[in-house]
Amino acid sequence: MSMATRVMIIEDDLAIAELHHKYLSQLAGLEVVGIATTRIEAEMQLDILKPDLLLMDVYLPDDYRGKGCRYATTGNERWRR
């Protein structure tokens, strides 16, 4: 039995995040494990949820100079392979 790819959605517009969630949940092999609407919320959830894949809005209102993207790809131990 294969495990689903764990997806986390990072999107400040909740309506768009919910549309992404609805669409991704219908695809075989994907499991949406969380939605974050701010950079701070995303950083906390990344450490807890440890997703395999991120669907991320790169322009979050509380994300000065792309710190969220850097954290998601280098600041989180899971992504340093």
N, C-alpha and C positions, 0 to 999 in steps of 0.2 A: 504494500500500500504506500503510495507516494504522498508526501506532505505538500500542502498548499504553500505557495509563495506568499509570504506575509507582507502586506502593503500598508504603508502609512501615508495618509494624505495631509499635506501641509498647505493650507489655503486660507487666506484671511476673509474671503467672502464665503460665509457659511452655506449660502444657496448653491454656489458652485461646488463646494466641497461635498455637499449632499448629492448633487448630480453625479460627481465622480464616484462616490460611494455606491450609488445605485447601479451605475454602469459596471463598475469593476466587480461588484458582488455577483453579477450575472455570468461572469466569465469563469469557466472551469479552471481550476488550479490556482485561483487567487483568493486570498482571504484578507479583507480590510480589517486591520487590527487597531486602527486609531485615526482620529482626525485632530489636528492641532490648528488653531487659528492665529497664533502668534509665535514669534521666534522663541520666546522663553518657554511657552507651553510645549513647543516642538522639542526643545532640548531636554526637558524633563521626561517627555514621553519616549524619546529615542532611547534613553538609558534604561527605561523600564520595559518597553515593548520589543526592542531589538528587531525591527522589521528587516526583511530581505531587500525591499524595494521602496523607494520614496517617490511619490508624485508631489512635487514641490513647486509652489509659486515662488519665484525667486525675488519678487518685489513685495515683501511684507512690510507693513507700515512701521513696525518696531525693529526692523532689521537694518541697522546702520552699517553701510559698506559691506553687505553680504556676509556678515558674521555667521548667520544661520547656515548658509551653504557650506562655509568652511567647517563649522562644527559638525555638520551632518556627514561630511566626507573625511575629515581628519581628526577632529576633536573627540570623536566617538570611537572607542577601541574596536568595536565590531567592524568598522569600515576600513581599518588599517590592516589589510592582508597582503 
